[in-house]
Amino acid sequence: MSELHYGSCLCGKTTFEVIGEFQHFYLCHCSRCRKDTGTAHAANLFSSTAELRWLSGKNNVKIFTLPETRHKKSFCVECGSALPNIQMDGKLLVVPAGCLDSRLSVIPDAHVCMASKGDWDAGLEQVTRLDELPLG
C-alpha cells in the first residue's frame, strides 16, 4: 500500500497530497539552499515514483528556476512558503519536508554539501534548546 502525505503552505490557500514513497531525504547546506530557505539548510524529500496532486490553490504556486543551474523552487505567492516541485523533465518530485502536515516515518539520509555550509553552522548541538521563544 502506498504512503499518503498531506501538506500545505503557511496561509493554507495551497494544499496538496503526495501518494507514494520517498527514496531520499537530504539536508542540503549549499549556499543556494541556504539563500532559498533563509536557514542553515534545506530539508527536502525526493521521489522518482510518487505522485503529486494539488488539492487547492494550484494557481497560487509560482516556480522559480535559478538561471544556468538546476536549482528550482516552488512557493505560494500569498505567503511565500516553499512547496513541492517536479524536476528533471518530470522524473523527480522534490518536497520540502517543512510543508508536510503529515508525520514522516523516515529520518534524513544525510547532510549534504557540508563543504559550503555557513561558518556559523557548527557546534549547534551545544546551543541552548527551548520549547518556545524566550520572553523579553
Backbone torsions as a table, in degrees:
resi	resn	phi	psi	omega
1	MET	NA	133.5	-178.7
2	SER	-72.3	147.1	173.2
3	GLU	-72.4	152.4	176.7
4	LEU	-130.9	124.4	179.0
5	HIS	-123.9	142.6	175.8
6	TYR	-113.4	150.7	177.8
7	GLY	-152.7	169.8	-179.0
8	SER	-161.3	168.7	174.6
9	CYS	-88.4	174.8	-177.9
10	LEU	-62.9	-40.8	-178.1
11	CYS	-80.5	-13.3	176.9
12	GLY	83.8	1.3	-178.7
13	LYS	-76.6	-22.2	180.0
14	THR	-116.5	123.2	178.5
15	THR	-130.8	155.8	-176.9
16	PHE	-154.7	168.2	170.7
17	GLU	-133.4	150.6	175.3
18	VAL	-121.9	123.5	179.9
19	ILE	-109.2	117.8	178.9
20	GLY	129.2	-175.9	-173.7
21	GLU	-98.0	148.8	170.5
22	PHE	-95.1	132.9	179.0
23	GLN	-88.6	-29.7	-176.6
24	HIS	-141.8	153.6	177.0
25	PHE	-141.7	108.1	-176.0
26	TYR	-119.6	145.2	171.3
27	LEU	-104.7	107.4	-173.6
28	CYS	-99.5	124.2	-177.2
29	HIS	-101.4	11.2	-178.2
30	CYS	-64.3	159.8	-176.9
31	SER	-62.5	-33.8	179.0
32	ARG	-66.3	-45.3	179.5
33	CYS	-67.6	-34.0	176.2
34	ARG	-64.9	-44.3	178.0
35	LYS	-65.1	-42.7	-178.4
36	ASP	-58.8	-42.7	-174.8
37	THR	-98.9	-21.9	-174.8
38	GLY	74.7	16.8	-177.5
39	THR	-130.4	-175.2	-178.7
40	ALA	-66.2	-29.3	-177.8
41	HIS	-162.8	157.2	168.7
42	ALA	-84.4	151.4	176.4
43	ALA	-125.0	96.8	-173.2
44	ASN	-119.3	139.7	173.6
45	LEU	-100.3	143.1	-176.1
46	PHE	-126.1	139.2	176.1
47	SER	-147.8	136.2	174.4
48	SER	-99.7	-0.9	-176.7
49	THR	-124.7	-20.9	-176.8
50	ALA	-71.7	156.5	-179.6
51	GLU	-112.7	133.8	176.5
52	LEU	-99.3	129.8	174.7
53	ARG	-127.4	124.1	174.8
54	TRP	-79.7	127.4	179.8
55	LEU	-95.2	-33.2	176.0
56	SER	-157.0	154.4	173.5
57	GLY	72.9	20.7	-179.2
58	LYS	-55.9	-33.3	179.4
59	ASN	-72.1	-11.7	177.0
60	ASN	-87.7	-2.2	-176.8
61	VAL	-91.8	124.8	175.6
62	LYS	-113.8	144.1	179.5
63	ILE	-113.9	129.7	176.1
64	PHE	-116.8	129.0	173.9
65	THR	-118.6	123.5	178.3
66	LEU	-68.2	121.9	-176.2
67	PRO	-53.8	141.2	176.9
68	GLU	61.0	26.1	175.7
69	THR	-139.7	175.8	173.0
70	ARG	-97.4	3.5	-177.2
71	HIS	-73.4	122.5	-175.3
72	LYS	-136.1	143.5	179.3
73	LYS	-141.4	136.8	171.2
74	SER	-110.9	143.9	-178.7
75	PHE	-154.1	159.2	177.3
76	CYS	-78.3	128.6	-179.0
77	VAL	-71.4	-17.6	179.1
78	GLU	-81.4	-48.6	-173.2
79	CYS	-117.0	-10.3	177.6
80	GLY	84.2	0.3	-178.9
81	SER	-60.9	140.5	174.9
82	ALA	-68.1	139.7	-178.1
83	LEU	-134.1	165.7	-179.9
84	PRO	-61.0	153.8	173.1
85	ASN	-146.3	160.8	-180.0
86	ILE	-110.4	130.4	-175.4
87	GLN	-124.9	179.4	176.5
88	MET	52.2	52.9	177.6
89	ASP	54.3	42.1	176.5
90	GLY	84.0	5.7	-175.4
91	LYS	-93.9	-11.4	-174.6
92	LEU	-138.2	124.7	174.0
93	LEU	-96.8	128.4	177.9
94	VAL	-117.2	122.7	-177.2
95	VAL	-121.9	117.2	173.5
96	PRO	-63.9	122.6	-174.5
97	ALA	-59.1	-32.5	-177.2
98	GLY	-68.2	-16.6	-179.9
99	CYS	-91.1	-2.4	178.2
100	LEU	-79.6	136.4	174.8
101	ASP	-94.3	-20.4	179.0
102	SER	-82.4	154.1	174.8
103	ARG	-73.1	146.2	176.5
104	LEU	-100.3	141.2	178.2
105	SER	-98.7	8.2	-179.4
106	VAL	-122.6	157.6	172.5
107	ILE	-112.7	163.3	-179.5
108	PRO	-56.6	144.1	176.7
109	ASP	-76.6	-36.1	-175.2
110	ALA	-168.5	155.8	163.4
111	HIS	-87.0	129.9	-179.4
112	VAL	-120.7	159.9	-179.7
113	CYS	59.6	39.8	-179.4
114	MET	-65.5	-24.8	180.0
115	ALA	-64.5	-22.7	-179.0
116	SER	-111.9	19.1	179.9
117	LYS	-65.8	161.2	177.9
118	GLY	-64.6	147.2	-178.3
119	ASP	-65.5	-20.5	178.2
120	TRP	-87.9	-3.0	-177.4
121	ASP	-93.1	66.0	179.1
122	ALA	-150.5	142.8	178.3
123	GLY	65.5	22.5	-175.3
124	LEU	-66.4	-21.5	179.2
125	GLU	-67.2	-14.3	-179.7
126	GLN	-97.0	-4.6	179.2
127	VAL	-74.6	141.5	178.9
128	THR	-53.7	138.3	179.5
129	ARG	-112.9	129.0	-179.7
130	LEU	-125.4	148.3	178.0
131	ASP	-79.7	-18.9	-179.6
132	GLU	-142.0	169.6	173.5
133	LEU	-64.5	139.9	177.5
134	PRO	-69.1	146.6	178.2
135	LEU	-77.8	147.2	175.1
136	GLY	96.8	NA	NA
